[in-house]
Amino acid sequence: MGSKQSTCSKKTLKYIRSKNLSNAAIIYTLYEYMHSVDVFDASGRSPLHYAAIVGNDETLQTLLMCNPDVNRFSKDGTTPIHEAIIHNHPGALTLLLQRGSNIKLPYQNRIPSLSLAVCLNHTTIVELLIRVGTDPNATDTEGRSSLHYAAYKDNIKMFHILLSSIHPLNINMCDNHGYSVLDYARANSQDSSQCVDLLLQLRVYDPDRGISTIDNIQLDMPSVKIFTSSIELCSLDNKQLKKKKNKLKVV
């Protein structure tokens, strides 16, 4: 039963993306085929994911009226909220938050949503998440908070936004390896760092008094899939179909 529904879902999504349908027609097509908007393609993405990707608030609102699974993960580890963050759509993010999307679900089960936005330098998204009360102290699987990410990039503007949070910030927080926010600020700076200066002004704990340098801190940015156009979205199924055909030829 599950396999049959999955096949039907993929056919439905392929049909929708191949047509130049209006927002209402998309919803009607979904109900005609599936009696639900909780369908998904080979990547595990639902129409809600794609509405968040393109930032189509009208379609998103219509889909949300049908009580979809707003917290569904794709095979890439993204929920619709993550897609709105990645593609920098604060309007879509606001709509999803209003309908109960869980901002605490980590991107790829690894990185908090706020840290993801900080990594991508999406200032408006970060401001929005701080405004709705997202905790900057939330850590990734390595114990790093959003402050670690901002400090490593010496992103002073982002740092100030995080400091405006209603949550008391732990500026002395250390990651799983014992490196502090100050260590991260010093690790990626040459001669001077605005974040280092700010942290020292805030009287951060500095046992080494700035004498030691941190050379072995490496912060890999999260890998993200960014869809740049509707043409790319429409070509997904064709690419996947070609891959399957090539595999059959090799066999």
C-alpha positions as CSV (number, residue, x, y, z in Angstrom):
1,M,0.0,0.0,0.0
2,G,2.8,2.4,1.0
3,S,4.8,1.6,-2.2
4,K,1.7,2.2,-4.4
5,Q,1.0,5.5,-2.7
6,S,4.7,6.6,-3.2
7,T,4.5,5.8,-6.9
8,C,1.3,7.7,-7.3
9,S,2.8,10.6,-5.3
10,K,5.8,10.8,-7.6
11,K,3.6,10.7,-10.7
12,T,1.4,13.4,-9.3
13,L,4.4,15.7,-8.5
14,K,5.8,15.1,-12.0
15,Y,2.5,16.0,-13.6
16,I,2.2,19.2,-11.6
17,R,5.7,20.4,-12.3
18,S,5.3,19.6,-16.0
19,K,2.3,21.9,-16.3
20,N,2.0,25.7,-16.0
21,L,-0.7,25.5,-13.4
22,S,-2.2,28.2,-11.3
23,N,-2.0,27.9,-7.5
24,A,-5.6,26.8,-7.2
25,A,-5.2,24.3,-10.0
26,I,-2.2,22.7,-8.2
27,I,-4.3,22.1,-5.1
28,Y,-7.2,20.8,-7.1
29,T,-4.9,18.4,-9.0
30,L,-3.5,17.1,-5.8
31,Y,-6.9,16.4,-4.4
32,E,-8.1,14.8,-7.6
33,Y,-5.2,12.4,-7.6
34,M,-4.5,11.8,-3.9
35,H,-7.2,13.5,-1.8
36,S,-4.3,15.0,0.1
37,V,-1.4,17.5,-0.3
38,D,1.0,15.2,1.6
39,V,2.5,13.7,-1.6
40,F,6.2,13.7,-2.3
41,D,8.7,13.1,-5.2
42,A,11.9,11.0,-5.4
43,S,13.8,13.5,-3.3
44,G,11.2,13.2,-0.5
45,R,10.0,16.8,-1.0
46,S,6.4,17.7,-0.8
47,P,4.5,20.6,-2.5
48,L,5.0,22.5,0.8
49,H,8.8,22.1,0.4
50,Y,8.6,23.5,-3.2
51,A,6.3,26.4,-2.2
52,A,8.9,27.3,0.5
53,I,11.7,27.0,-2.0
54,V,10.3,29.4,-4.5
55,G,8.8,31.7,-1.8
56,N,5.3,31.5,-3.3
57,D,3.3,32.7,-0.3
58,E,-0.1,32.3,-2.0
59,T,0.5,28.6,-2.8
60,L,1.9,28.1,0.6
61,Q,-1.2,29.6,2.3
62,T,-3.5,27.4,0.2
63,L,-1.5,24.3,1.0
64,L,-1.4,25.1,4.7
65,M,-5.2,25.3,4.7
66,C,-5.2,21.5,3.9
67,N,-3.4,20.6,7.1
68,P,-0.3,19.1,5.6
69,D,2.7,17.6,7.5
70,V,4.6,20.8,8.0
71,N,7.6,19.0,9.6
72,R,8.2,16.4,6.9
73,F,11.9,15.8,6.2
74,S,13.2,15.3,2.7
75,K,15.9,12.8,1.9
76,D,18.3,15.7,2.0
77,G,17.3,16.3,5.7
78,T,15.3,19.5,5.0
79,T,11.9,20.5,6.3
80,P,9.8,23.2,4.6
81,I,11.2,25.6,7.2
82,H,14.8,24.8,6.2
83,E,14.0,25.3,2.6
84,A,12.5,28.8,3.4
85,I,15.7,29.6,5.3
86,I,18.1,28.3,2.7
87,H,16.3,30.2,-0.1
88,N,16.0,33.3,2.0
89,H,12.2,33.7,2.0
90,P,11.1,35.4,5.3
91,G,7.5,35.5,4.2
92,A,7.3,31.8,3.7
93,L,9.1,31.2,7.0
94,T,6.6,33.4,8.8
95,L,3.6,31.5,7.4
96,L,5.2,28.2,8.3
97,L,5.9,29.3,11.9
98,Q,2.3,30.6,12.2
99,R,1.0,27.2,11.3
100,G,3.1,25.4,13.9
101,S,6.2,24.3,12.0
102,N,8.8,23.2,14.5
103,I,11.8,25.5,14.3
104,K,13.7,23.3,16.7
105,L,14.1,20.5,14.2
106,P,17.8,20.6,13.1
107,Y,18.8,20.8,9.5
108,Q,20.0,17.4,8.4
109,N,19.6,16.3,12.0
110,R,22.8,18.2,12.7
111,I,22.5,22.0,12.7
112,P,19.9,24.3,14.4
113,S,17.9,26.4,12.0
114,L,19.3,29.6,13.4
115,S,22.8,28.5,12.9
116,L,22.0,27.5,9.4
117,A,20.7,31.1,8.7
118,V,23.8,32.5,10.3
119,C,26.0,30.3,8.1
120,L,24.2,31.6,5.0
121,N,24.4,35.2,6.2
122,H,20.7,35.7,5.8
123,T,20.3,38.7,8.0
124,T,16.5,39.2,7.7
125,I,15.9,35.5,8.5
126,V,18.1,35.7,11.5
127,E,16.4,38.8,12.7
128,L,13.0,37.1,12.3
129,L,14.1,34.0,14.2
130,I,15.5,36.1,17.0
131,R,12.3,38.2,17.1
132,V,10.1,35.0,17.5
133,G,12.2,33.8,20.4
134,T,14.6,31.2,18.8
135,D,17.3,30.4,21.3
136,P,20.8,31.3,20.0
137,N,22.3,28.9,22.6
138,A,21.0,25.9,20.7
139,T,24.0,23.8,19.6
140,D,24.8,21.5,16.6
141,T,26.1,18.0,17.0
142,E,29.6,19.3,17.7
143,G,28.4,21.5,20.6
144,R,28.7,24.8,18.6
145,S,26.1,27.6,19.0
146,S,25.1,30.2,16.5
147,L,27.6,32.5,18.2
148,H,30.4,30.1,17.3
149,Y,29.4,30.4,13.6
150,A,29.1,34.2,13.7
151,A,32.5,34.5,15.5
152,Y,34.3,32.2,13.1
153,K,33.2,34.4,10.2
154,D,33.9,37.6,12.2
155,N,30.4,38.6,11.3
156,I,29.9,41.5,13.7
157,K,26.5,42.5,12.4
158,M,25.2,39.0,12.9
159,F,26.8,38.9,16.3
160,H,24.9,42.0,17.4
161,I,21.6,40.5,16.1
162,L,22.2,37.4,18.2
163,L,23.0,39.5,21.2
164,S,19.6,41.1,21.0
165,S,17.9,37.8,21.8
166,I,15.5,37.6,24.8
167,H,17.5,34.6,25.9
168,P,20.6,35.2,28.1
169,L,23.5,34.3,25.9
170,N,26.3,32.1,27.1
171,I,29.3,33.9,25.5
172,N,31.6,31.5,27.3
173,M,30.1,28.4,25.8
174,C,32.6,25.7,24.6
175,D,32.1,23.1,21.9
176,N,32.6,19.4,22.4
177,H,36.3,19.9,22.0
178,G,36.6,22.6,24.6
179,Y,36.9,25.5,22.2
180,S,35.0,28.7,23.2
181,V,33.3,31.4,21.1
182,L,36.4,33.5,21.6
183,D,38.6,30.7,20.3
184,Y,36.5,30.6,17.1
185,A,36.7,34.3,16.7
186,R,40.5,34.2,17.0
187,A,40.9,31.1,14.8
188,N,39.8,32.7,11.6
189,S,41.2,36.2,12.1
190,Q,44.5,37.5,10.8
191,D,45.5,40.7,12.7
192,S,42.3,41.9,14.2
193,S,38.7,40.7,14.7
194,Q,35.7,42.8,15.5
195,C,34.1,39.8,17.3
196,V,37.2,39.3,19.5
197,D,37.1,43.0,20.5
198,L,33.4,42.8,21.3
199,L,33.7,39.7,23.3
200,L,36.5,41.2,25.3
201,Q,34.4,44.3,25.9
202,L,31.7,41.9,27.2
203,R,34.3,40.5,29.6
204,V,34.3,37.0,28.1
205,Y,36.5,34.5,30.0
206,D,40.0,34.7,28.4
207,P,42.4,32.4,30.3
208,D,45.2,32.9,27.8
209,R,44.9,36.7,27.7
210,G,45.1,36.6,23.9
211,I,48.6,35.0,24.0
212,S,47.8,31.7,22.4
213,T,46.6,31.2,18.8
214,I,44.1,28.6,17.7
215,D,45.3,27.0,14.4
216,N,43.4,23.7,14.5
217,I,39.8,24.9,14.6
218,Q,38.0,24.1,11.3
219,L,34.3,24.9,10.8
220,D,32.9,23.3,7.7
221,M,29.9,25.1,6.4
222,P,26.8,22.9,5.9
223,S,26.2,21.6,2.4
224,V,22.9,23.0,1.0
225,K,21.0,22.4,-2.2
226,I,19.9,25.7,-3.6
227,F,17.3,25.7,-6.4
228,T,18.0,28.7,-8.6
229,S,15.1,28.6,-11.0
230,S,11.7,27.0,-11.8
231,I,13.4,25.3,-14.8
232,E,15.7,23.5,-12.5
233,L,12.7,22.3,-10.5
234,C,10.9,21.0,-13.5
235,S,14.0,19.1,-14.8
236,L,14.5,17.1,-11.6
237,D,12.4,14.1,-12.6
238,N,14.0,14.0,-16.1
239,K,17.5,13.9,-14.6
240,Q,16.4,11.1,-12.2
241,L,14.8,9.2,-15.0
242,K,18.0,9.4,-17.1
243,K,20.1,8.1,-14.2
244,K,17.8,5.1,-13.9
245,K,18.1,4.3,-17.6
246,N,21.9,4.6,-17.5
247,K,22.0,2.2,-14.6
248,L,19.9,-0.3,-16.6
249,K,22.2,0.0,-19.6
250,V,25.3,-0.8,-17.5
251,V,23.6,-3.9,-16.0
